[in-house]
């Protein structure tokens, strides 16, 4: 974080330097827009094909075929969920939170897309509905569904507080993926990556620029829904911080389950849609 008091005197033109207007790093006008009208029409034909209940302080894995929808719902109380997504057939292609943030901003909502890692770098899911889209940004600069937090993990917990804490989101996701792959946790852990913090309300303090969290505005019945652009493997952790109003690694916070549902549209409902191709860069890197 920036120091509270500077050790160097401001130059005479400090005000002029600070007044320079910002420039958006990655203008997205050139990106193809998702066809939300098509997705919504297809969603109207969809029927539920699967569901997974994620227990409090734990994680579960789920699959979503390309062209299907999946919904994450708060079902008993305000609860934050940490989401990982992979290509079902190649775990090397996974959600790239940093580039998603660079393209769409710190918090995601309807029409924003989940982008995958290099060298694939394509949209693998699109947000099509969000019952918390009314929240916007509050007076503290907070908003919901962030791609700025990494996930609570036992390494940072050990660094800051000591001890061995095993039910943070990183460990929850690791155990769930290890069970799915039928492999040791040390092998599965390498596939766990930075998350979409579903329902989490976060921002940066204006004085020190520190990442903050506050009580999630989610209530039972609130949901975030996605369209799967490719065959997906997902893993969702019900964070041990509950609504993250005080801690995000806690044995005492009130925690609740989350529901993941998968919906299949009619076969004819997605006429004209196709899976996004992998990125067109030739990977020659100037050689």
N, C-alpha and C positions, 0 to 999 in steps of 0.2 A: 504494500500500500504506500501511497505517497506520504512523506513526512508531514506532521502537523505544522512544523515551523521550518522554513527554508534556511539553509546555512549560507546562501549566496544572495546578494542584493539583486533585485530585479533591474534589468537594463532600462534605459530611458524609453525604449519602444515596446515595453512589455505589454501594455494595453493593446497596441496595434497588432502584436503577434497573436495575442489571445483572441482578437476579434476576427481572425481569418475564418471564413465560413467553411464548414466541413463538406466533404465530398463522399458520397456513398461508394464504398469500396467495390461492391459487386452489383451494379445495376442489373435488375432482373427483367427488364423490358424485353430482352431477346429470348427469354426462356419460353418454351411452349406452355400455354396455360392449360390446366386440367379442365376437362369437359364436365363441369359440375352438373350441368343440366342432364347429360347422359347418365352420370353416376346416380343422380337422384331418381331419375326415372327407373333405372335398373334396381335401385334399392327398394322401390315401391313394389317390385315383383318378388322380392327375396323371402326365403323361408329359412328358419334357423336349422343349422345342421350339427352344431356342436356347442358345448359350453364347458368352461373350466372355472372352478371357484378357487381363488388363491387365498390360502389361510393367512391370518394375521402373522406378521414377522416371518413369513416364508415366501417361497416363489414357486411358480409352476410354468411348465413349457406348453406351448400350443402350436398348432399348424393352421395356416390359412392358404388355400389354393389361390392362384392368380385369378383375378376377376371376382373374388368374393369380398365380403365386408367383414370387419371385426369391430366389436364395440367393447370398451372397458367402462364398467359401471360401478359407482359407489352404491353399495346395497344395504349397509347397516349404519354407517356413520362416516364422518369426514376422514378420508384415508388417502394418503399419497401412494402412488405406484411408480416404480422405476422400471422402464421398458427397454429391453434389448430386442433387436430384429436382425435376422440373417436371411440370406438366400437359402432356402430349404436344401438345395442340392450342393451348395458350396459355402461353407461357413467363412471362407476367406472374404466373401462379399457381405458386408455388414453395415449397419447404420453408422453414418459418419456425422456425429453431432456437431463437430466444429464447422464443417462446410454447410450443414443445414442451417446453423446459426448465422453464418456469414451471408447466406442467400436470403433467409427469411426473417432474421432478427432473433432476439433473445427468447421470445415466447411464441409458441405456435398456436394456430387456430385454423378455421376453415379455409381451404384452398392451398394451405402450405403443404409442402411435400417432405417426405423423409428421403434423404439422399444417401447413397451407399458409398463405400470407401473406394479409394484408388486401387486398381486402374479401371474399375467398373463405372463408378460415379454416374449413377442414373437414379431417377426416382423409383423407389421400391414400394412406397405407400403414399397415399394422399389423404389428408384429413377432410372428411366430408360433412361432419356434424360435430357440434360442440355446445353443450347446454350452458357452459360458462362463458360463452363469447360476449355476454353482457358486461363482464367484469372490466375489460379494458385494462388501463393502468391506473392505479390508485394514487393518492397524494404522496405516498412514499416512493413511487416509482415501481411498485410491485405489480406483478401480473401472474397468470397461471400457465401451466404446461411449458416449463422452461427447458432450454437446451444449453444452460450455462453451468449447472451443477453436474458433477461427474458421477456421483452415487456415494452413499456412505459406505465406508470400507474399513476393514480391521487394521490396516496399516496406518491410516491417518489416526484412527482411534488410539492405537498403541503409541503413536508419536505424541499425541496431545494429552492423553489421559493414562497411558500405560494399560497393562492387562491384555487379556485375550477375549475379544468380543466376536462371537461367531454368527450372530443373526442380523448383521447389517446387510444392506442390499447386495453388495458385492459378493458376500459369502452365500447369501440366499440364492442368487442367480447361478453361482458356481455349482452349488449342490444340485440345483434343478437340472442344469445342463449335463452335469456328470451322470445323473440318473438316466436322463434321456439317451445319452451317448453310450451308456454303460462303460464308463472309463473312469480313471482316477480323477479326483478333484484337481490335482496339479496339472493334468492335461486339459481339463475343461476350462480352467481359470484363464488360460491364454485367449480364449474366445470371448470373454466377458469384456464389454466396452462401455464407453460413456453413454448415458441414457437420455431418454425423454422422461422428464419428471412429470408424470401425469397427475393433474390436480394440485400440484405443489405451487404455492404462491411465493414468489421470490423477486429479488431485484438487487441493485447495488446501492449502498449508501452514498449520498451525494457528497459527504465530507471526506470520507476515506476510501470510497470505491470498493468497500467490502461486500461480498456476497451475503445477502440476508435472506431469511425465511420468515414467514408469518403464518398464522392459522389459515389453513385451506378453506376457501369458501364453498367447497363441494358439500353437498348434502345427499342423502339417499335418493337415488333416481337420477342424479347427474351422470352424464356419460361423455366420452370422447370416442368418435367413430372414424374408422379408416377404410379406405378401399385398397386392396392388395394389388399392386401393379405387377408383382411377380409371385411365384410360390414362396411363401414366407415361413420361417420358423421364428416364433416369438417366445420370450421369457419375461414374465412380469413378477416383480417382488412387491409385496405389501410392506411398505417401509416400517421398521420398528419405531419410528417417530410418530406414527399415527397421522395426525393432521399437520405435523411439523410446526406446532405453535411454540415449542420450547426446545426440544432436542430431536435429532434425527437418528440417534442410536440410543435406545432406551428400553429397559425392561419394565418400566412403570407407565409409560404413556398409553393412553387408550388407543387400541388398534382394532381394525375391523377388516373383514375379508373384502376382496374385490372380485367382480364377475367379468369373465371374458366370454363373449358370445361370437359365433361365426355364422354368417348368413350367406346363402347361395342365391343369386338372382336367376331368373329364367334364362335358358340357354340363348334365346334370341334377343335378350334385353341389351346386349352390349355390341350391337352391330356397329362396325367401324372402329372399335377399340382394339388395340394390340399391345402386347407387352413392350415397354420401352427397351430399345437396344442398349447394349453396353456403350460406354463412352467412345467417341470416334477418334480420340487421340491415338497415334500410331506407336507410342511408347519408344520411339527412337531416341528421344532426349538430345537431339542435335548431333548424334554420333553417325 
